[in-house]
Amino acid sequence: MQAFLDVLSAAIAAINGVLWHPAILYVLLAVGILFTIWSRFSQVRAVTHGGAAVLGTFDDPDDPGAISHFQALSAALSATVGLGNIGGVALAVALGGPGSVFWMWVVGVLGMALKTTEVTLSMIYRRTDDPDNPHGGPMWVVRHGLAEQSPRLIGLGKTLGGLFCFTLLVSAVTGGNMFQAWNVGNIMQEFFGIPSFWVGCVLAVLVALVILGGIHRIGAVAGTLVPFMCAAYLIAGFYVIFSRIDQVPAVFAMIFANAFSATQAQGAFIGGTAGFAFATGLQRAFFSSEAGQGSSPIAHSAARTHEPAREGLVAGLEPLIDTLVICTMTALVIFLSGAWNRPADQTFLSPPALVQTDDGSWTLEGGRLVNRSDRPWIAGDTLQAHLLDGDRPIAVNGLLLADENGLEISWSTVRASTRPMLKDGLFVGYTGASFTALAFDRVHPGLGKWLVTVATWLFALSTLISWSYYGEQGVIYLLGESWVTRYRILFCVAIIVACSGIVRTVQELNQLTLLGTGFMLWANIPITVYFARKAMDTQEDYRRRSAAGLRRDRPAR
């Protein structure tokens, strides 16, 4: 099993090397800049006009659609405002350092124009034959958009729509499901010693109870959960900020400085280049905000409105709330608490031996741990030790496994130019959400354990139910309504699988989430760019009519 997981992890990393080639990151930024300028900085109208729509100013019960603007935004936010904000930001900081946060902000601003454009397109081409169960998304955009241009392109449109749905299902299983479930299982095991597998079983049952009710129940649950969980999380974040308000200017200065320069090794942080901060920040922000992925348009397509451009502006609020507000809050808590560069958590009772493997790599063998002060060590706990390759620190990940003699540490292998040295001290493998919880706890003991645990459950549950709906729409497009029940069962099973030890380290968790996000960006960005003029013309027409006090004729339902 261990060998299979190693091969699988290596294969995913190789695929991500192609999906997230540095050139792709520049293309994504260029598209965001293009849409920002082309839409006349739609970010501003998203805040003003989109905000008014969310408050119900333009709601009309006779418009086509199933849920209100507020519920549509909540359903989309329940997928984006999730563990990407708690665990994803922690991953970005752990891997890329402070500079990665700056690049998350860049994606947040540009992502507002991306979201507005792709949602406007999906609203133009959505299917409302069944007013209570609308269907929309990039698959319908490319299918009906190409058919609109020429009957000869109908087959191509169907095929490209199917390709997008395939990437949608990959992302639904990885980032929309397994990343969420793994974080819940991880934090429950880390802070309460409850085996991750049983946590996954409970989570799967809760998700099943919601998704069986369809978009109406999802919209209702999201409309209740999202405002509550965002408010509670922000209140706790502001508590941390105000308790250390004197350090805030220095943190912002550090973020800006490290966006363009290397970050030196500091305690738990092993150091990173400016290029790595750039790549990590962009990757995590695209995962968290889902800008350009084409997932949010599926939720927004259920909105009750006859103005496609209006819902596009509502969608533009998502990256603002998700990335510029909540992700920033998480990052500030981590930096102000000192969790990101903390000193060693534990010491070795007896250090492990440094061993060279047959392929020239280095690893550790054996070693005994000092007992933890918070709870006993248990199987599944993750560790990290640091080696020195000259002056360069290298992280070696360890996993506690149960055998007939008790607990044994299984260490990963690393490459080094010379024989490395083992540094004193050991870091507990706080990963994702548990890392953010540690940050809150360092400011106010117990705050992170309880706040982030509750927030993790709520954020994960809301994301899981929304992503189950996204994947369901892909299944309907590919296989028809008859496959929906089977898909829902498999989606819930995947939750349990994710909590069964398939993901072991922070690097593997990062690679898993990047896989689905990368596939979707590759499929959706070309569709959005190709049909962008249609969206821009629709937005411009709506802007002119809004300024003149005119409205569009409502289409027949």
URBEL-V174708 format. One record per backbone hydrogen bond with DSSP energy under -0.5 kcal/mol. NH is the residue of the N-H (numbers start at 1). CO is the residue of the C=O. E is the energy in kcal/mol with one decimal. If there is no record, write none. Layout:
<<NH | CO | E> <NH | CO | E>>
This chain:
<<5 | 1 | -2.3> <6 | 2 | -2.0> <7 | 3 | -2.2> <8 | 4 | -2.7> <9 | 5 | -2.5> <10 | 6 | -2.1> <11 | 7 | -2.3> <12 | 8 | -2.4> <13 | 9 | -2.2> <14 | 10 | -2.0> <15 | 11 | -2.2> <16 | 12 | -2.5> <17 | 13 | -1.5> <18 | 14 | -0.8> <18 | 15 | -1.0> <19 | 15 | -2.6> <20 | 16 | -2.8> <21 | 18 | -1.4> <24 | 21 | -1.8> <25 | 21 | -1.1> <26 | 22 | -1.5> <27 | 23 | -1.9> <28 | 24 | -2.5> <29 | 25 | -2.1> <30 | 26 | -2.4> <31 | 27 | -2.4> <32 | 28 | -2.1> <33 | 29 | -2.3> <34 | 30 | -2.6> <35 | 31 | -2.7> <36 | 32 | -1.8> <37 | 33 | -2.3> <38 | 34 | -3.0> <39 | 35 | -2.1> <40 | 37 | -1.6> <41 | 36 | -3.2> <44 | 41 | -1.8> <45 | 41 | -0.6> <46 | 42 | -2.3> <47 | 43 | -1.4> <48 | 44 | -2.0> <49 | 45 | -1.1> <50 | 45 | -2.2> <51 | 46 | -0.5> <52 | 48 | -1.6> <53 | 49 | -1.9> <54 | 50 | -2.0> <55 | 51 | -1.5> <56 | 53 | -1.5> <57 | 52 | -2.0> <59 | 56 | -1.0> <63 | 60 | -2.0> <66 | 302 | -2.6> <67 | 302 | -2.1> <72 | 68 | -2.7> <73 | 69 | -2.6> <74 | 70 | -2.5> <75 | 71 | -2.8> <76 | 72 | -2.3> <77 | 73 | -3.0> <78 | 74 | -2.3> <79 | 75 | -0.6> <79 | 76 | -0.9> <80 | 76 | -1.9> <81 | 77 | -3.8> <82 | 80 | -1.7> <85 | 82 | -1.6> <86 | 82 | -0.9> <87 | 83 | -1.8> <88 | 83 | -2.4> <89 | 84 | -0.9> <90 | 86 | -0.9> <91 | 87 | -2.1> <92 | 88 | -2.3> <93 | 89 | -2.6> <94 | 90 | -2.6> <95 | 91 | -2.3> <96 | 92 | -3.3> <97 | 92 | -0.6> <97 | 93 | -1.5> <100 | 97 | -1.3> <101 | 98 | -1.5> <102 | 98 | -0.6> <103 | 99 | -1.2> <104 | 100 | -1.3> <105 | 101 | -1.9> <106 | 102 | -1.7> <107 | 103 | -1.8> <108 | 104 | -2.0> <109 | 105 | -2.2> <110 | 106 | -2.4> <111 | 107 | -2.7> <112 | 108 | -0.8> <112 | 109 | -0.8> <113 | 109 | -0.7> <113 | 110 | -0.6> <114 | 110 | -1.7> <115 | 111 | -2.9> <116 | 112 | -2.0> <117 | 113 | -2.0> <118 | 114 | -2.5> <119 | 115 | -2.4> <120 | 116 | -1.8> <121 | 117 | -1.9> <122 | 118 | -1.8> <123 | 119 | -2.2> <124 | 120 | -1.7> <125 | 121 | -1.7> <126 | 122 | -0.6> <127 | 135 | -3.9> <128 | 126 | -0.6> <131 | 129 | -0.7> <133 | 130 | -2.3> <135 | 127 | -2.4> <138 | 294 | -0.5> <140 | 137 | -1.1> <141 | 137 | -1.7> <142 | 138 | -2.7> <143 | 139 | -1.5> <144 | 140 | -2.4> <145 | 141 | -2.4> <146 | 142 | -1.5> <147 | 143 | -1.4> <148 | 144 | -1.8> <149 | 145 | -1.0> <150 | 146 | -2.1> <153 | 150 | -1.7> <154 | 151 | -1.4> <157 | 153 | -2.6> <158 | 154 | -2.3> <159 | 155 | -2.1> <160 | 156 | -2.8> <161 | 157 | -2.3> <162 | 158 | -2.0> <163 | 159 | -2.2> <164 | 160 | -2.3> <165 | 161 | -2.0> <166 | 162 | -1.9> <167 | 163 | -1.9> <168 | 164 | -2.4> <169 | 165 | -2.1> <170 | 166 | -1.9> <171 | 167 | -2.3> <172 | 168 | -2.3> <173 | 169 | -1.9> <174 | 170 | -2.1> <176 | 171 | -2.9> <178 | 173 | -2.2> <179 | 174 | -2.6> <181 | 177 | -2.8> <182 | 178 | -2.8> <183 | 179 | -1.7> <184 | 180 | -1.8> <185 | 181 | -2.6> <186 | 182 | -2.9> <187 | 183 | -2.4> <188 | 184 | -2.0> <189 | 185 | -1.9> <190 | 186 | -2.7> <191 | 187 | -2.2> <192 | 188 | -1.5> <193 | 189 | -1.1> <194 | 188 | -1.5> <195 | 193 | -0.5> <198 | 195 | -0.6> <199 | 195 | -1.3> <200 | 196 | -2.3> <201 | 197 | -1.6> <202 | 198 | -1.8> <203 | 199 | -2.5> <204 | 200 | -2.4> <205 | 201 | -1.7> <206 | 202 | -2.1> <207 | 203 | -2.3> <208 | 204 | -2.2> <209 | 205 | -1.9> <210 | 206 | -1.0> <210 | 207 | -0.7> <211 | 207 | -2.7> <212 | 208 | -1.4> <213 | 210 | -1.9> <214 | 211 | -1.5> <217 | 213 | -0.8> <218 | 214 | -2.3> <219 | 215 | -3.1> <220 | 216 | -2.1> <221 | 217 | -2.8> <222 | 218 | -2.9> <223 | 219 | -2.4> <224 | 220 | -0.9> <224 | 221 | -0.6> <225 | 221 | -3.0> <226 | 222 | -2.3> <228 | 224 | -1.0> <229 | 225 | -3.1> <230 | 226 | -2.4> <231 | 227 | -2.1> <232 | 228 | -2.4> <233 | 229 | -2.0> <234 | 230 | -2.4> <235 | 231 | -2.3> <236 | 232 | -1.9> <237 | 233 | -2.2> <238 | 234 | -2.8> <239 | 235 | -1.7> <240 | 236 | -1.7> <241 | 237 | -2.4> <242 | 238 | -2.9> <243 | 239 | -1.6> <244 | 240 | -1.0> <244 | 241 | -0.8> <245 | 242 | -0.9> <247 | 244 | -1.9> <248 | 245 | -1.0> <251 | 247 | -1.8> <252 | 248 | -2.3> <253 | 249 | -2.2> <254 | 250 | -2.2> <255 | 251 | -2.3> <256 | 252 | -2.3> <257 | 253 | -2.4> <258 | 254 | -2.5> <259 | 255 | -0.7> <259 | 256 | -0.6> <260 | 257 | -1.0> <263 | 272 | -3.6> <264 | 262 | -0.5> <266 | 269 | -2.4> <268 | 342 | -1.3> <269 | 266 | -2.3> <272 | 263 | -2.4> <277 | 273 | -1.9> <278 | 274 | -2.3> <279 | 275 | -2.4> <280 | 276 | -2.9> <281 | 277 | -2.6> <282 | 278 | -2.1> <283 | 279 | -2.5> <284 | 280 | -2.6> <285 | 281 | -2.0> <286 | 282 | -2.4> <287 | 283 | -1.9> <288 | 284 | -2.8> <289 | 285 | -2.9> <290 | 286 | -1.3> <293 | 290 | -1.7> <294 | 290 | -0.6> <298 | 295 | -1.6> <299 | 295 | -0.7> <299 | 296 | -0.8> <300 | 296 | -2.4> <301 | 297 | -1.6> <302 | 299 | -1.6> <303 | 300 | -2.2> <304 | 67 | -2.7> <305 | 64 | -1.8> <305 | 303 | -1.2> <308 | 306 | -0.6> <310 | 307 | -0.5> <311 | 307 | -1.4> <312 | 308 | -1.6> <313 | 309 | -1.9> <314 | 310 | -1.9> <315 | 311 | -2.2> <316 | 312 | -1.2> <317 | 314 | -1.5> <318 | 315 | -1.8> <320 | 316 | -0.6> <321 | 317 | -2.5> <322 | 318 | -3.4> <323 | 319 | -1.9> <324 | 319 | -1.7> <325 | 320 | -0.8> <326 | 321 | -2.2> <327 | 322 | -1.9> <328 | 323 | -0.9> <329 | 325 | -1.9> <330 | 326 | -2.1> <331 | 327 | -2.4> <332 | 328 | -2.6> <333 | 329 | -2.1> <334 | 330 | -2.2> <335 | 331 | -2.4> <336 | 332 | -3.1> <337 | 333 | -1.8> <338 | 334 | -0.8> <338 | 335 | -0.6> <339 | 334 | -1.0> <340 | 334 | -0.9> <342 | 339 | -0.9> <345 | 426 | -1.2> <346 | 426 | -2.7> <349 | 368 | -2.2> <350 | 368 | -1.5> <353 | 365 | -2.6> <355 | 353 | -0.5> <355 | 363 | -3.0> <357 | 361 | -2.7> <360 | 357 | -1.7> <362 | 414 | -3.1> <363 | 355 | -2.6> <365 | 353 | -2.1> <368 | 350 | -2.4> <370 | 347 | -1.5> <380 | 400 | -2.8> <381 | 378 | -1.9> <383 | 398 | -2.8> <384 | 427 | -1.8> <385 | 396 | -2.6> <387 | 394 | -3.0> <388 | 421 | -2.7> <389 | 387 | -0.6> <389 | 392 | -3.5> <390 | 388 | -1.0> <391 | 389 | -0.7> <392 | 389 | -1.8> <393 | 391 | -0.6> <394 | 387 | -2.8> <396 | 385 | -3.1> <397 | 395 | -0.5> <398 | 383 | -2.2> <399 | 410 | -2.0> <400 | 381 | -2.6> <401 | 399 | -0.5> <401 | 408 | -3.4> <403 | 406 | -3.0> <406 | 403 | -1.7> <408 | 401 | -3.4> <410 | 399 | -2.9> <410 | 408 | -0.6> <411 | 409 | -0.6> <412 | 397 | -2.7> <414 | 362 | -2.4> <420 | 418 | -0.5> <421 | 388 | -1.7> <423 | 386 | -2.7> <423 | 421 | -0.5> <426 | 346 | -2.4> <427 | 384 | -2.9> <429 | 382 | -3.0> <430 | 428 | -2.6> <431 | 429 | -0.5> <434 | 431 | -1.5> <435 | 432 | -0.8> <436 | 432 | -1.5> <437 | 433 | -2.4> <438 | 434 | -1.9> <439 | 435 | -1.7> <440 | 436 | -2.0> <441 | 437 | -2.4> <442 | 438 | -1.8> <443 | 439 | -0.8> <443 | 440 | -0.9> <444 | 440 | -2.6> <447 | 444 | -2.6> <448 | 444 | -0.5> <450 | 446 | -1.9> <451 | 447 | -2.8> <452 | 448 | -1.3> <453 | 448 | -0.7> <454 | 450 | -2.3> <455 | 451 | -3.1> <456 | 452 | -2.8> <457 | 453 | -2.1> <458 | 454 | -2.5> <459 | 455 | -3.5> <460 | 456 | -2.6> <461 | 457 | -2.5> <462 | 458 | -2.5> <463 | 459 | -2.3> <464 | 460 | -2.9> <465 | 461 | -2.1> <466 | 462 | -1.7> <467 | 463 | -2.8> <468 | 464 | -1.9> <469 | 465 | -1.2> <470 | 466 | -2.0> <471 | 467 | -2.6> <472 | 468 | -2.0> <473 | 469 | -2.0> <474 | 470 | -1.5> <475 | 471 | -2.3> <476 | 472 | -2.4> <477 | 473 | -1.9> <478 | 474 | -2.3> <479 | 475 | -3.6> <480 | 475 | -1.2> <480 | 476 | -0.7> <483 | 480 | -1.5> <484 | 481 | -1.8> <487 | 483 | -2.3> <488 | 484 | -2.5> <489 | 485 | -2.0> <490 | 486 | -2.3> <491 | 487 | -2.5> <492 | 488 | -1.8> <493 | 489 | -2.1> <494 | 490 | -2.1> <495 | 491 | -0.9> <496 | 492 | -1.1> <497 | 493 | -2.2> <498 | 494 | -2.3> <499 | 495 | -1.0> <499 | 496 | -0.5> <500 | 497 | -1.8> <502 | 497 | -0.7> <509 | 505 | -2.2> <510 | 506 | -2.1> <511 | 507 | -2.4> <512 | 508 | -2.3> <513 | 509 | -1.8> <514 | 510 | -2.0> <515 | 511 | -1.5> <516 | 512 | -1.0> <517 | 513 | -1.7> <518 | 514 | -2.7> <519 | 515 | -2.1> <520 | 516 | -2.0> <521 | 517 | -2.3> <522 | 518 | -2.1> <523 | 519 | -1.6> <524 | 520 | -3.1> <525 | 521 | -2.0> <527 | 523 | -0.7> <528 | 524 | -2.7> <529 | 525 | -2.7> <530 | 526 | -2.3> <531 | 527 | -1.9> <532 | 529 | -0.9> <534 | 531 | -1.0> <535 | 531 | -1.2> <536 | 532 | -2.9> <537 | 533 | -2.7> <538 | 534 | -1.9> <539 | 535 | -2.6> <540 | 536 | -2.5> <541 | 537 | -2.5> <542 | 538 | -2.2> <543 | 539 | -2.4> <544 | 540 | -2.3> <545 | 541 | -2.3> <546 | 542 | -2.6> <547 | 543 | -2.0> <548 | 544 | -1.6> <549 | 545 | -0.7> <549 | 546 | -0.7> <550 | 545 | -2.9>>
